[in-house]
Amino acid sequence: MSEESVVHAWREVLAKHATAACALERELSERHRLGMSEFEVLERMVEGGQEKYRVQEVADAVHLSQSACSRLISRLEKAGLVTRGICEADRRGIFVGITAEGRERHAEAQPTHRAVIKEIFA
């Protein structure tokens, strides 16, 4: 593969990502009062099937810095979609868990998310 074709492929990936991110942000926000990253956090927690997750695990899963993820989790907590707590074994560790309301909001938003990505990537 030539350097030019690699750069072209990279630019296509960036354009597809930007298109998807803008569409997801718009649709999830308008229909479900969730941002794209907020949806992704809820999705990873639902898919993971665990009761609680370390903030760093969540940050890694959704490709955010720990500080950006902490701010996002604060918004989700304020909205009643997640809870936060201290790790008993390591007082420095913070755990986050999805609430019943968070599961419900995720379930309502998931068809919108899937429709948007299907339209863009199909």
DAPENOR-V14728 format. One record per residue. N is the residue number from 1. PHI is phi in radians with two decimals (999 if undefined). PSI is psi in whole degrees, -180 to 180 (NA if undefined). D_FIRST is the distance of its C-alpha to the first C-alpha in whole Angstrom. Layout:
BEGIN
((N,PHI,PSI,D_FIRST) (N,PHI,PSI,D_FIRST))
END
This chain:
BEGIN
((1,999,132,0) (2,-1.31,161,4) (3,-1.05,-40,7) (4,-1.09,-42,8) (5,-1.23,-32,6) (6,-1.16,-44,7) (7,-1.10,-42,10) (8,-1.07,-45,11) (9,-1.09,-42,10) (10,-1.05,-44,12) (11,-1.14,-34,15) (12,-1.13,-41,15) (13,-1.07,-47,16) (14,-1.07,-42,19) (15,-1.14,-42,20) (16,-1.12,-43,21) (17,-1.09,-46,22) (18,-1.09,-43,24) (19,-1.08,-47,26) (20,-1.14,-45,26) (21,-1.08,-43,28) (22,-1.14,-44,30) (23,-1.16,-42,31) (24,-1.13,-44,32) (25,-1.03,-46,34) (26,-1.13,-53,36) (27,-1.19,-45,37) (28,-1.15,-38,38) (29,-1.19,-49,40) (30,-1.15,-41,42) (31,-1.60,-28,42) (32,-2.34,4,43) (33,0.97,40,43) (34,-2.27,142,40) (35,-1.48,168,37) (36,-1.05,-46,34) (37,-1.18,-36,34) (38,-1.10,-44,37) (39,-1.05,-44,36) (40,-1.06,-40,34) (41,-1.10,-48,36) (42,-1.08,-42,39) (43,-1.07,-46,36) (44,-1.12,-36,35) (45,-1.22,-42,39) (46,-1.13,-48,40) (47,-1.12,-35,37) (48,-1.19,-28,38) (49,1.25,9,41) (50,-1.63,161,43) (51,-1.29,-37,46) (52,-2.60,157,44) (53,-2.35,147,41) (54,-1.22,145,41) (55,-0.99,-40,40) (56,-1.10,-36,37) (57,-1.07,-44,36) (58,-1.13,-46,36) (59,-1.01,-45,34) (60,-1.11,-40,31) (61,-1.15,-34,31) (62,-1.86,9,30) (63,1.07,46,28) (64,-2.11,156,31) (65,-1.19,161,33) (66,-1.10,-39,36) (67,-1.19,-41,38) (68,-1.12,-40,37) (69,-1.15,-39,37) (70,-1.09,-41,41) (71,-1.13,-42,41) (72,-1.10,-44,40) (73,-1.10,-36,42) (74,-1.06,-42,45) (75,-1.12,-43,44) (76,-1.13,-38,44) (77,-1.15,-44,47) (78,-1.04,-34,49) (79,-1.43,-4,48) (80,1.40,17,50) (81,-1.63,-21,46) (82,-2.45,165,46) (83,-2.14,154,48) (84,-2.15,148,48) (85,-2.71,162,50) (86,-1.46,141,50) (87,-1.27,125,49) (88,-1.15,-37,52) (89,-1.29,-33,51) (90,-2.39,99,49) (91,-1.01,-17,51) (92,-1.42,-21,48) (93,-1.39,140,46) (94,-2.03,132,45) (95,-1.87,152,45) (96,-2.31,139,44) (97,-2.32,150,45) (98,-1.48,141,45) (99,-1.60,171,48) (100,-1.06,-40,49) (101,-1.13,-37,49) (102,-1.12,-41,45) (103,-1.12,-40,45) (104,-1.14,-46,46) (105,-1.10,-41,44) (106,-1.06,-47,41) (107,-1.07,-38,42) (108,-1.20,-37,43) (109,-1.48,-22,40) (110,-1.01,-44,37) (111,-1.06,-37,38) (112,-1.12,-47,37) (113,-1.00,-49,34) (114,-1.14,-38,33) (115,-1.11,-42,33) (116,-1.14,-49,31) (117,-1.21,-32,28) (118,-1.14,-42,29) (119,-1.08,-40,29) (120,-1.39,-39,26) (121,-1.76,-6,23) (122,-1.29,NA,25))
END
